[in-house]
Amino acid sequence: MNLAEKLQFLRNKNRLSQEELAERLGISRQAISKWESGQATPDLKKLITIADLYNVTIDSLVKDGDDFDIVQSKESYQNEKEEPEKIGDKNSQVVINVNKISMEYEYKSKRLLFGLPLVHINIGRGFKKAKGIVAVGNISYGILSLGFVSFGFLSCGFLSIGLISLALFSIGLLLAVGTISLGIISIGAISIGVFSFGALAIGKYAVGAAAMASDIAIGDYASGHIAIGNRVAGENTLPLDTSAKEVKTLIKREYPNLKDTALNIINFFVNHVMAGTK
């Protein structure tokens, strides 16, 4: 191992992110990244601090080799002194050493694009952050982002924010799909958006079991300026079994300046709902 590889190995072994290590050393995360990629070398003062932090000798850090001595902590020494679990009778025993399995993993590609790693994966316990073109982490930032909390152009996770977002709780600047979704085009059990489609849909144009809209609402219960449904409330109301042609005529009459893009999306919703009533 060279110095860069040892620094990365020891940081991962001690379950520290680059951000956490940088904070302890009082430097930037970028400096840690450069050390671990071999682009820069820590000075002697920092090497002494790192050796103390990881409980290793400076010689073991700076000398190249496949192996280097790591001084064990009292806790790890005591763990190794514990008697291993034994299975079987006295004449035939199988000895099993149970070691702690690290559930943490970090990988960062050296190849950069727009100043970001092409791939950054950082998963494990705590606030593990990943930032890259493709980012996978507990908290992730990227063009393609996957994580418990994710931010990106295409974002997937438990809570996702992105241009296109798919998640349990989804916020999309363009398209949001999720159990609870918020976006220009929003699809979900509870959906809020300009164009909203869901069990409970709220928006400028809304389609759902319960649809509430400022302009056009289509659903079993519908409330809007134009309301189409079985139970309706609005200035212009139609039953749900009205023909798609009649609906389009009413929309054009009430909104003659409606843009073609908006009209096409509404027509898609209209055709979908009307087809389901036949």
DONU-561923 format. One record per residue: x, y, z of N, C-alpha, C, CB in turn; residue in three letters. Coordinates in steps of 0.001 Angstrom, whole numbers, plus 500000, padded with zeros to 6 digits. Each point is the difference from the previous one (the first is absolute). Glycine has a CB too. Layout:
<vofis>
XYZXYZXYZXYZAla/...
</vofis>
This chain:
<vofis>
500841498802500000499159501198500000500878501251500000498170498753501226Met/501420502257498034500672501286500095499255500871501017500815499829497588Asn/499698501380502633499425500870501030498533500311499717502263500991500382Leu/497409499318498366498624500360499650499034498855500309500874501524498205Ala/499549497252501443499149498834500254499833499746501494500751499014497830Glu/500328501206502933499920499791501451499068501012500654502326499078499978Lys/497752502158499564499131501037500574498531499677499755501810501703499652Leu/497879497832499147498610499640499698499576498764500792500249500982497696Gln/500663498045502405499706498768500745499696500303501470501487498713498427Phe/499356502097502195499833500308501423498747500816500266502466499931500254Leu/497216500993498839498775500800500176498775499102499938501127502008498983Arg/498832497098500019498849499082499888499939499045501190500140500148497495Asn/501040499371502954500042499077501137499443500654501265501995498869498981Lys/498251502438501147499517500728501164498624500645499784502374500415500593Asn/497021499219498268498618500409499715499823501519500019499230497847500991Arg/501679502821498332499929501455499879499765500369498548501526500302501985Leu/497614500659497792499856500543498653501108501030499782497471499609500009Ser/502721500781498748501006501026499724499655501300500704500473498937497791Gln/498223501380502273499563501226500672500308499946501494498189500279498286Glu/501553498566502338500236499859501438501498500084500329497922498580500175Glu/502910500772498990501439500048500219500532501421499816500185497617499231Leu/499330503053499725500430501380499732499670500909501179499662499628497538Ala/499178500158503055499594500818501152500916499754501192497625499946499197Glu/502763498804501019500892499679501121501397500591499804498703497892500370Arg/501739502144498379501347500501499711500023501501499772500544497796499015Leu/498264502815500857499926501442499779500416500413498613500429500297502379Gly/499261498844496629500331500304498604498768499769499138502426499360500361Ile/497710500835498323498868499819499091499862498542499577500297502348499188Ser/498503497265500401499781498647499497500802499770498728497703499983501012Arg/502480501094498186500755499877498751501446499577500269498528501752498958Gln/502033498725502169501374499624500346500086498501500291500410502311500929Ala/498587497160499795499964498556500279499913499219498697498891500425502224Ile/500254500055496871499814499330498715501307499957499206497603500751499979Ser/503148500348500045501273500053499275501027499052500621499523502384499365Lys/500497497517501965500919499059500663499701498579499568500198501538501967Trp/498514498095498048499607498616499734500099499639498522498488500123501963Glu/501532500882497159500162499728498574501470500120499569497659500843499610Ser/503216499554501333501422500117499695500385501297499328500031497579499813Gly/499037503376500128500293501288499360500791500925500920497912499759498656Gln/502042499980502647500727500813500969500396499111501176498743502104499303Ala/502192498396501529500494499250501162499873500868501238501604498679498557Thr/497898500787502544499916500792501232501389500362500524497830498868500551Pro/502281502308500056501284500391500572500264499222501296499767502301498972Asp/501437497884501581500407499211501162499064500218501190502369500131499205Leu/497209501102501010499114500296501132498690499246499871501040502260500226Lys/498426497703498551498737499291499777500204498486500107499211501878498510Lys/501950497620501044500293498564500118500042499562501461501295500106497855Leu/499282500757502990500049499682501434498594499953500572502262501083500194Ile/496904499895499421498610500041500479499221498773499525500080502515499991Thr/500133497104498741499304498836499431500439498723500711499834501163497765Ile/501478498706502480500521498813500686499396499879501399502145500178498688Ala/497746500962502017499391499987501339498518499651499917501663501716500774Asp/497669498824498234498564499761499849499706498525499755499734502316499100Leu/501062497049500023499763498604499643500772499014500887499602500765497667Tyr/501231499790503249500774499153500905500963499087499238498099500075501625Asn/502642500515497429501001499274499226501315500766500062498223499035498463Val/502856500315501116501299500682499957500134500765498690501033498222501467Thr/499773502845498563500232500775498775500744499148498972500058502143501340Ile/500892497010499147500749499126499086499063499102499204501943500041501576Asp/497039499414499106499083499092499315499170500726498951499913498596502053Ser/499945502722498105499248500778499009500840500303498756498668501005501868Leu/502570499447498358500777500542498882500783498947499228500165502090501279Val/500083496726499351500750498955499296499060499184499124501675499896501880Lys/498673499991496832499189499199499083500099498529500357500339501695498187Asp/498553497592501577499986498573500259498582499495499975502079500182501361Gly/497765498509498505498661499418499968499341500033501362500715498544498133Asp/500101501350502941499468499977501348500692501074500823499486497534499821Asp/499838502921501238500641500887500949499362499795501350500536501678498206Phe/500268498527502837499540499717501362499009501054500448502177498882500530Asp/496709500630500013498994500879500587499914499679501476498694500159497826Ile/501567500831503016499939499788501439498536499911500391502194501229500392Val/497420497670500220498606499771500316499562500817501213500195497707499031Gln/498549502691500951499428500673501155499718498968501074498992501803498547Ser/500830498669502685499704499089501101498713499234499732501181501535501591Lys/497834499151497819498701499360499741500154498842499027498838502180500419Glu/501891498034498453500164498928499021500835498860500573499815501678498149Ser/501161498667502734500822498962500616499150499116500904502006501511499895Tyr/497118499102500890499130499241500884499046499113499210500170501827501691Gln/499345498692497161499097499199499163500680498739499493498818502087499325Asn/502473498036500320500721498852499485500317498988501101500962501465498224Glu/499115499007503053500317499132501121498802499164500445501705501659500711Lys/497083498774498825498809499260500392500045498594499414498679502141500131Glu/500832496894500607500017498614499551499081499827498809500509499228502324Glu/499931500170496589499139499795498827498893499016500284501923500501498536Pro/497021499635500695498865499087500136500390498619499480498369501921499756Glu/501247497029500976500350498643499605498738499202499722502107500112501364Lys/497946499119497583498862499171499618500459498556499900498919501923498756Ile/500325497134501832500348498585499886500366499397501340500779500420497691Gly/499603498290502311500372499337501236501487500204500275498174498297499661Asp/502314501088501449501379500229500406500998499412499017499238500008502351Lys/500360498896496965500918499332499082500061500683498628499527497868501203Asn/499428502839498462499962500653498695499344501361500148499898497772498813Ser/500921503264501188499484501347500201500319500870498787500270499751502494Gln/498760501055497178500204501009498948500061501344500694498791498623498210Val/502294502101501594500184501290500653499657501103499017501792499057501508Val/497319501813498937499564501101499145500379501315500664498086498620499069Ile/502720502192500267500311501328500483498988500974499410502468499431500223Asn/496805501229500648498979500938499546500598501394500008498126498538500887Val/502041502039497948500549501347499872498894500979499638502227499060499305Asn/498001502152501069499048501039499625500059500203498486500240501129502267Lys/498623498891497110499930500219498554499615501448499745499367497580499582Ile/501481503131499723499700501394499700498920500077498919502356500673500631Ser/496601500061499674498917500184499047500151501336499271498488498590501441Met/502738501877498474500267501274499355500880499776498769499794501208502218Glu/499962499591496784500766499848498762500067501355499304499293497563499758Tyr/501883502778499745500159501224499217500894499738498806499685501395502057Glu/499864499070496811500802499929498776499859501327499268499696497472499819Tyr/501415503067499741499977501245499225500932499831498810499491501406502068Lys/499961498718496750500825499839498804500948501182499850498170498676498893Ser/503009501043500604500986501056499791499676500845498773501712498554501087Lys/497516500878498027499629500736498799498964501071500357500482497966498555Arg/499762503266501002499122501116500311499254500468498758501544500684501845Leu/497283499867498373499215500614498943499319501211500605499642497786498779Leu/500630503394500631499491501270500541500463500204501446497993499833498483Phe/503217499680501823500547500170501338499458499045501030500300502319499424Gly/498865496728500172499415499025500923500468498599499645497991501474500328Leu/502143497649500663500316498602499682498916499405499108501234499758502186Pro/499166499407496884499020499378499120499037499145500814501660500006498106Leu/498875499277502888499175499182500907500481500211501425499583498272498193Val/499487501984502710500328500069501423498940499216500769501137502273499731His/499313496678500951499111499177500823500477500119501439499507498373498083Ile/499598501972502819500361500136501407498794499601500848501668501859499480Asn/498346496903500992498853499486500737500456499410501329498790499534497840Ile/500328500496503132500306499480501321499167500699501050502313499457499261Gly/498106500441501978499269500622501089500303501487500067500038497841501259Arg/498973502943499161500213501433500159499747500770498726501648499493501746Gly/498848501749498229499767500895498871501106499827498968498816501644501502Phe/501133497252497752500975499739498953499580500742498734500556497734500998Lys/500282503206498572499672500833498846500742499535498766499581501924501518Lys/499710498079497366500611499671498708499722501140499025499730497500500417Ala/501311502906498876499855501094499043500773499654498745499719501693501854Lys/499559498145497035500647499649498742499011500042498858501627498580501232Gly/498856501134497564499084499925498855498964498912500281501814500793498382Ile/498657498046502040499121498956500541500309499898501485499897498706497780Val/499126501592503055500220500034501446499054499037500699500757502391499850Ala/499817496749500996499209499069500792500449500129501443499701498399498042Val/499397502001502833500376500178501395498795500231500877502166500916499266Gly/498067499140502036498899500323500895499428501370499643501039498601501830Asn/499868502335497916499632501309499461500790500171498711499502501006502320Ile/499826499174496574500704500001498712499663501235499171499994497503500038Ser/501035502967499242499874501132499090500621499578498675500069501719501904Tyr/499175498373496999500585499610498724499051500189498836501389498386501220Gly/499139501402497575499130500017498817499010498847500132501824501038498530Ile/498695497775501754499164498854500352500254499705501466500053499037497627Leu/498943501179503197500181499942501447499061498981500623500712502394500000Ser/499858496677500785499215498995500706500402500017501469499802498566497910Leu/499214501616502973500317500025501419498764500163500853502206500942499445Gly/497986498925501864498898500218500926499479501420499810500967498339501666Phe/499953502614498269499679501377499615500838500297498769499449500744502405Val/499919499589496495500742500177498753499622501293499286500138497524499794Ser/500882503077499586499830501226499227500688499795498658499894501456502100Phe/499404498812496805500650499818498713499092500262498826501447498366501075Gly/499136501535497730499225500138498767498945498897499958501981501039498782Phe/498459497705501386499091498869500170500260499467501401499955499410497486Leu/499043500703503370500194499735501417499037498931500490500788502348500320Ser/499760496646500383499179498899500530500364499760501460499836498932497704Cys/499150500827503133500287499715501396498770500090500873502277500845499637Gly/497957499240501677498899500158500942499457501429499902501004498250501552Phe/499902502728498494499660501405499761500872500484498869499321500397502417Leu/500057499968496464500772500378498822499574501367499480500270497582499423Ser/500740503179500172499771501302499382500817500038498717499569501146502251Ile/499781499128496634500736500036498744499147500516498859501378498113500806Gly/499239501972498019499230500370498828498951498928499738501967501264499032Leu/498456497480501038499094498847499941500225499207501280500025499898497425Ile/498943499918503353500151499420501326499045498837500202500727502218500868Ser/499821496661499649499198498816500333500330499601501427499942499212497576Leu/499047500817503309500276499714501402498708499838500782502145501268499833Ala/497998498338501431498846499972500879499474501422500179500887497942501189Leu/500047502976499092499683501433500039500781500642498864499580500017502545Phe/499738500447496459500649500409498759499707501457499663499848497647499194Ser/501233503111500527499866501381499541500742500105498676499817500926502384Ile/499458499360496556500611500081498672499750501345499354499723497550499751Gly/501339503080499745499837501275499311499235499811498694502133500834501036Leu/497959497973498385499244499692498791498986498897500279501960500687498578Leu/498527498138501825499130498841500237500289499417501370499906499507497533Leu/499040500292503245500123499375501320499072498793500056500592502222501087Ala/499963496628499293499217498777500147500283499429501382500055499530497492Val/498891500262503302500213499465501335498703499849500766502240501032500000Gly/497868498464501204498812499891500847499458501391500284500865497867501042Thr/500038503043499312499662501418500124500898500742499026499284499788502460Ile/500141500898496583500805500609498949499627501459499773500218497764498936Ser/500802503019500727499829501422499731500840500355498790499556500514502442Leu/499813499983496501500751500338498796499121500654498950501529498108500473Gly/499083502339498433499213500573498906499044498934499483501879501595499367Ile/498673497230500332499154498828499723500178499068501185500205500215497436Ile/498730499533503277500082499264501260499082498785499971500556502126501211Ser/500018496707499107499241498746500019500239499313501336500171499753497473Ile/498754499972503268500175499349501289498688499769500719502221501045500145Gly/497850498262500982498793499798500804499455501348500443500837497752500786Ala/500074503102499714499667501401500278500870500838499087499351499540502438Ile/500025501180496674500729500653498921499663501491499944500017497837498713Ser/501028502993501256499817501444499898500874500504498862499477500218502484Ile/499928500459496551500777500502498874499165500807499047501477498063500219Gly/499172502455498751499255500698498948499092498992499313501873501690499654Val/498726497201499912499238498859499491500108498895501047500425500622497535Phe/498476499066503113500018499099501140499116498789499744500434501938501520Ser/500157496865498735499280498752499751500199499085501194500285500229497490Phe/498607499406503223500153499142501158498693499715500692502255500896500272Gly/497826498348500824498794499712500780499419501311500524500893497713500654Ala/499995503106499930499631501369500365500870500925499175499304499346502372Leu/500071501363496694500756500841499077499606501462500193500156498098498341Ala/500868502742501832499783501429500192500903500742499027499380499690502453Ile/500047501227496765500831500747499066499204500944499127501565498113500010Gly/499116502393498985499320500840499015499097499125499144501926501646499971Lys/498621497198499657499232498968499295500172498705500784500301501127497709Tyr/498603498308502776500091498849500902499088498874499555500566501536501871Ala/499967497235498193499235498797499678500223499000501128500201500398497477Val/498703499074503095500153499033501067498677499568500585502185500991500488Gly/497888498115500483498777499601500692499357501229500629500938497691500451Ala/499890503137500184499563501308500486500900501030499352499151499066502222Ala/500285501773496911500793500964499243499540501420500323500352498306498158Ala/500604502523502222499709501403500288500947500865499181499190499444502346Met/500243501421496835500828500784499088499474501423499880500581497915498741Ala/500329502993500951499582501376499749499310500116498642501896500833501424Ser/498535498307497605499440500096498648499151498780499646501970501380499331Asp/498660497449500540499281498814499525500227498841500957500225500773497614Ile/498674498647502870500068498849500903499172498863499423500329501510502003Ala/500284497279497980499314498814499480500155498879501022500419500692497574Ile/498455498742502874500089498920500963498647499587500542502244500810500585Gly/497776498209500298498747499584500634499409501183500756500820497609500202Asp/500037503072500583499616501284500571500884501040499341499257498980502234Tyr/500148502049497170500776501013499289499523501398500382500371498396498094Ala/500606502468502183499693501379500330500948500910499234499156499337502292Ser/500264501539496859500823500908499214499133500897499140501847498325499990Gly/498824502581499261499244500857499085499232499131499007501712501853500245His/498983497151499197499345498926499248500139498739500842500493501072497706Ile/498389498355502691500012498802500848499253498881499288500109501407502108Ala/500595497473497695499431498848499304500081498797500929500663500924497720Ile/498172498539502679500034498885500931498614499543500409502174500831500808Gly/497789498243500131498718499515500522499429500980501012500736497634499631Asn/500152502950501177499588501052500927500858501217499681499298498336501837Arg/500065502734497750500747501128499455499626501308500692500132498808497809Val/500836502110502186499775501347500518500823500964499153499560499144502373Ala/499770501815496971500709500952499159499055500784499124501960498509500025Gly/498592502433499222499183500841499127499513499239498777501273501984500788Glu/499531497085498739499620499185498839500167498540500391500700501813498336Asn/498208497452501704500057498605500461499463499048498943499744500783502359Thr/500877498036497603499567498950499091500069498667500729500799501309497982Leu/498321497748501690500114498661500593501213499276499425497498499898500324Pro/502950499091500399501228499291499633499849499197498710500569499878502417Leu/498188499776497230499794499211498783499806500866498761498996498229501412Asp/501284503062498694499926500888498838501049499585498971499154501898501450Thr/500533498259497294500960499625498945501214500909500034498122499151498574Ser/503012500293501027501242500768499972499881501206499077501281497909500481Ala/497939501961498465499827501101499056499304501188500661499895498345498119Lys/499067501376502671499290501074500705500914500689501009497840498756499701Glu/502989500453500967500922500566500980500986500939499309499768497941501441Val/500796501629497443500960500823499261499353501300499521501212497918499279Lys/497550501989500291499277501196499532499840501006501145498762498602498282Thr/500880500899502901499841500878501157501327500637500399498089498586500781Leu/502972500631499199501318500536500373500441501088499035500607497791501001Ile/499197501992497713500385501001498996499176501272500134500667498157498456Lys/498077501679501926499131501166500171500417500833501207498127498727498942Arg/502190500595502143500353500710501227501451500497499997498321498600501201Glu/502569500658498111501416500366499971500499500029498553500344498977502296Tyr/499216502019496931500375500054498575501498500226499779497724500879499529Pro/502961499707501450501429500298499851500898498942500646499407502415499957Asn/499994496461500400500787498938500629501047499472499023498036499379501456Leu/503196500525498988501089499547499136499803498546499595501547501628501108Lys/498976498036497705499814498653499459500599498934500917500028500967497693Asp/501143499341502926500638499016500887499092499663501171502258500865499346Thr/497182500170501277499089499790501132498746499262499543500871502087501110Ala/498619498293497723498790499362499485500226498519499712499301502190499022Leu/501882497475500439500304498596499698500070499155501279501260500743497951Asn/499334499834503109500072499271501274498606499803500572502284500947500442Ile/496888500097499499498623499905500507499213498977499192500083502402500756Ile/500088497627497932499306499035499133500392498565500338499917501725498186Asn/501377498083502144500448498668500400499266499545501253502251500443498985Phe/497670500459502013499282499683501231498526499732499717501618501410501296Phe/497773499430497859498585499864499667499749498644499351499795502498499713Val/500999497165499283499818498732499294500194498800500939500785501110497883Asn/500194499016503026500276498921500953498805499774500927502454500548499900His/497018500554500650498885499876500954498723499574499279501046501764501469Val/498688498826497385498774499670499266500004498545499544499832502381499244Met/501337497128500372500097498607499582499713499069501172501677500639498241Ala/498694499788502960499764499187501180498566499963500430502255500522500684Gly/496905500389498831498573500021500377499135499197499055500357502226500991Thr/500249497315497915499211499257499004499977498520500317500583501698498276Lys/
</vofis>
